[in-house]
Amino acid sequence: METLEEYKQIERSIIKRFRKEIFGPFVRAIKKYEMIEPNDKIAVCISGGKDSMLLAKCMQEILRHGKMPFELVFLVMNPGYNKENHEKILQNAEKLNIPITIFETQIFDAVKEIKDSPCYLCARMRRGYLYSKAKELGCNKIALGHHFDDVIETILMSILYGAEMKTMMPKVISQNFENMELIRPLYFVKEEHIIKWAKYNNLDFIRCACRFTENLENDDMASKRLEMKKLINELRKVYENVDINIMQSAHNVNLDTLIGYKKDGVEYDFLDLYNKRKQEKIKKDKKEDK
């Protein structure tokens, strides 16, 4: 009996063994939020971690099995990885049969002297470089590997630390790069299933790999995100579906019960609508009395 090549076994695990946990939610997010359109050219951005590598494989699968014509570029930016991590990315790309395009930057060196939130600055710089390179390659979209847990952690962080209600959007129009969009196809895929997929296939990926990773407590945003991850894990022990409910809350916002909200940069207060309704009620009551 002929044994499948390793990368084909890994691909099969996505659409067979983990269809319900990974491929199904992946396809559902793409359809629900209309992430892929005919003739798109999408740069799948690969950091080398488990999330972006899985994203690359899922995108290959939907291109192979889907009916919509579009193109993929698998983009790896080297922000200054050490030799070991750089080699691991190359090895995993070869093992997974992902034809990557690599370009070099010096982001790690640029932020090494930053004391306040270096991870935030690093992320912004990475995003800019990825947009720029993707546009240079003729792409109109970039795809990032943010998953379900990233979304609910962002929601909680905004409430508990930012005193506002906002979330990580499934797709975003770039404000700085013309005709470019960002999509997050793993929006409904839980991190625990990504970890299980990697373990099932004996895959070992790099983590953050930057020089700040071992000292996360010095970065406010990174430490807060870690706090949210721990908090959600504790809440799951008490409320089994708490993560799903947090996600659904972002889809079921009832503006009639909010004290205030912002839309397109304009602030709205509930009293504005309240007083308007009060005056309408008074007029209605007067007409009925007549």
Number of C-alpha atoms within 10 A of each C-alpha: 3 4 7 10 10 13 18 14 13 23 19 15 17 21 17 12 15 17 15 14 19 25 23 15 19 23 21 16 18 21 13 9 15 13 20 17 12 10 11 17 21 27 28 29 25 26 23 25 17 20 22 22 24 23 26 27 19 21 23 19 16 16 15 11 9 12 9 14 13 14 15 19 21 22 24 21 22 21 20 18 20 12 8 10 19 15 12 15 23 17 13 19 19 13 15 21 16 17 14 19 13 12 13 12 15 12 20 20 12 15 18 13 9 12 10 13 16 22 22 15 15 18 11 12 17 19 15 14 17 21 24 15 16 23 20 10 14 13 22 20 26 27 27 24 23 22 23 21 22 20 23 25 24 18 22 22 21 15 13 12 10 11 10 13 15 15 18 18 13 22 20 15 13 14 9 10 13 11 12 19 19 21 24 25 29 31 26 25 26 19 18 11 14 20 13 13 21 17 11 13 14 10 14 14 19 15 13 14 17 17 14 17 14 10 10 17 13 16 17 14 18 19 15 18 16 13 14 21 17 13 13 18 15 11 13 13 10 9 12 11 11 16 20 13 14 16 18 12 13 17 9 9 11 9 10 10 8 11 10 13 14 9 7 5 7 7 9 14 12 14 12 10 11 12 11 10 12 12 11 11 12 11 11 11 11 9 9 8 6 5
